Every structure is written in structure tokens, then in C-alpha cells.
Amino acid sequence: MSEYESKIEFYGSERSMKRGIAKEQKRGWEVVSTEAVEQGYGCLKTGCMGCLFLPLALLGKKPSRYKVQYRRYKFSEG
């Protein structure tokens, strides 16, 4: 029976995600999935700007983050 260990990493840009993937692959990790995660809007900024002028509330959106799920074979000793 194969056992894997897994981990999830978040990156702030596509460029840093690509660098991170290359680094982790050198360490024996394989990419299971990648996903751009929308962060939505900052609560305080959206509320304040929404009260003043609703269309300006749309400017409070946070940048996307990139989620990468990795796995590698778990070596058992013994």
C-alpha cells in the first residue's frame, strides 16, 4: 500500500508560484493541483467606501493568491 504525505502552499503571484513549484519538485514533491484563489474584498474598506459611494467599493478587492497542493511518497523506516 502506497502512503503519501501532502501539503498545501500559498503564493502571492504566479511568478513566485512557478519558482516555488520548481523548488519543491527538486525536493521530491509532485504537484497534485493548482488553483487561483480569489480573496474577495477587505471588510472595512468595502464598508466605508460602500457607504460613501457604492461603485468605489468594488476597488477594494484584494489580489488573487495561488494555492498549490503537493504530495510525495512517504518513506517508512524499518
C-alpha positions in Angstrom: 0.0 0.0 0.0 1.4 3.4 -1.0 1.3 6.1 1.6 1.7 9.8 0.6 2.3 12.9 2.7 0.8 16.1 1.4 1.0 19.8 1.9 -0.6 23.0 0.6 1.3 26.1 -0.1 0.0 29.6 -1.0 1.9 32.1 -3.2 1.3 35.8 -3.8 1.9 35.8 -7.5 2.1 33.5 -10.5 5.8 34.0 -10.8 6.5 33.1 -7.1 4.2 30.0 -7.6 6.3 28.8 -10.5 9.6 29.3 -8.5 8.0 27.5 -5.5 6.9 24.6 -7.7 10.4 24.2 -9.2 11.9 24.2 -5.7 9.5 21.7 -4.3 9.9 19.4 -7.3 13.7 19.3 -6.6 12.8 18.2 -3.1 10.7 15.3 -4.3 7.2 16.8 -4.2 4.8 16.4 -7.1 2.0 18.9 -7.9 -1.4 17.5 -7.4 -3.4 20.6 -8.2 -3.1 24.4 -8.6 -5.8 27.0 -8.1 -6.1 30.8 -8.2 -8.0 31.8 -5.0 -9.9 35.0 -5.1 -9.6 36.8 -1.8 -12.7 39.0 -2.1 -12.9 42.4 -0.6 -11.4 43.9 2.6 -14.3 44.2 5.0 -13.5 47.6 6.5 -12.6 49.2 3.1 -15.7 47.8 1.4 -18.0 49.0 4.2 -16.6 52.5 4.4 -16.4 53.0 0.6 -19.8 51.4 0.2 -21.4 54.0 2.5 -19.8 56.9 0.6 -20.2 55.7 -2.9 -21.2 52.1 -3.8 -19.2 51.7 -7.1 -16.0 52.7 -5.3 -16.5 49.7 -3.0 -15.5 47.5 -5.9 -12.0 49.0 -5.9 -11.3 47.3 -2.5 -10.7 43.8 -4.0 -7.6 42.0 -2.7 -5.3 40.4 -5.2 -5.5 36.7 -6.0 -3.4 34.1 -4.3 -2.3 30.9 -5.8 -2.9 27.6 -4.0 -0.7 24.6 -4.8 -1.3 21.1 -3.4 1.8 18.8 -3.3 2.3 15.2 -2.4 5.3 12.8 -2.2 5.7 9.2 -1.3 6.1 8.7 2.4 9.1 6.6 3.2 8.7 4.2 6.1 11.7 3.1 8.0 12.2 -0.4 9.2 
